[in-house]
Amino acid sequence: MRSSTLKLIVLLATILTTLIVIVQLYWLKKVYSFEEKQFNNNVVRSIRGVFEDLQMNDNPSMIFQQLIASPGPNYYIFKADTLPLKDSLSFYLQREFADFNVTTDCKLAAYSKDLKKYIYAKYIPAAATNYPGQEVSDFPVFDDDFDHILLYFPHRSNYILGQMNFWIISSIILFITLIGLAVSLFYFYRQKFLSEIQKDFVNNFTHEFKTPLAVMKIASEVLAQSSIVHQPDKLQRYTEIIKNQTEHLQNQVGRLLKAASSDNTDLHIEKENINAHQLIEQALDKVQPLIEEKNAKVEIRVGGTSEQMFADKAHLELAVVNLLENALKYSSDPHIVVEAGKSEKDFFIKIKDNGIGIEKKYIKNIFKKFYRIPTGDVHNVKGFGLGLNFVKRIIDAHDGKIKVNSIPGIGTEFKLLIPVN
Ligand code: ADP
């Protein structure tokens, strides 16, 4: 499976999961509203039953709905022409609650408009209540124009949630399953990503080693011919080829080993005074074969020939070699400018090329280990994606910074900054 297909699958799965979660939450809210309504109906029916049992209303033609109100989510008040006795009210209320399945605790109180206060109150625990018996505290007065009974359900929300047990448990199971799926997908994606990196690495490795080995094989076959001893020029040329390719292979192996062995450990830095011009010249020597191969133009601009820096010579040279190699690799007709100098706070080395450039969105990734910009068919430059990672580690070890300026199609500039102190 290609990584773009996998990305699409992951994206679709994420959208689908989000939709499922939204729909499930929507249904939970709907069920809650439904249960709330159901509870409300049951309470109203119980109150109607109490009205009929205790004949609390002098005017039977009065519409029942006008006698009852719910001033808050947990409160009901109902008008009573005659306030019943506390015990008979609580007895009938309990009976009606049982009939209409209102099985949560309730506090009741009777308000007298003449006395302007609640004249009695009682806590009615539900049959299977889990809550400890409670004191009847002061009630708010919602309406003081008429005698009325107030009902307060302190645990109404928990009771409604309790009625939704099935929905809540099934939603939790669904969410856990979705989280499990998301985690598996993440690991699968990561595994796939790692295996692609590995595949790329093996491909690049094969390419990097196959070509020099093939060249060496041909050269050694030429050298094996007996007639070669009579052609000293040819002998020297082919010996040179084998020497160059061996050096190239040695460099590659050395770099790979360095990158692998110094994994995650800090580089050991030994600072000394170094001559910037010399450092750049030595780095250029290392990439001379590539400069020749590409017929590259290289300009060196150093403040003064004796411009001094204080850094780890071997590592800094390696960083410059890596940047020069990239500048050459990623430019078709290279014109490279190398600058070095000292500002107030930093020593700097700039390497500017006129190559293919780097799109802005990739810049944050190029320093990651094994990262290579996906270029499709644009170019087929080979590499291991280790060079810039190593440069970053060298500069990090100096507490320095790397700045990248790049315009696709125009070129790239890497600026290494190493603090003076
Ligand atoms: P590689 O071995 O692929 O060159 P690097 O770590 O050196 O690995 O670079 C990472 C990626 O950054 C490269 O694959 C390349 O796409 C991009 N890159 C680095 N330097 C340049 C440059 N000077 N111009 C254009 N692209 C570059």
Boltz pocket constraint, residues with backbone or C-beta under 6 A from the ligand:
constraints:
  - pocket:
      binder: B
      contacts: [[A, 322], [A, 323], [A, 326], [A, 327], [A, 330], [A, 353], [A, 355], [A, 356], [A, 357], [A, 358], [A, 366], [A, 368], [A, 371], [A, 372], [A, 373], [A, 381], [A, 382], [A, 383], [A, 384], [A, 385], [A, 386], [A, 387], [A, 388], [A, 389], [A, 412]]
      max_distance: 6.0
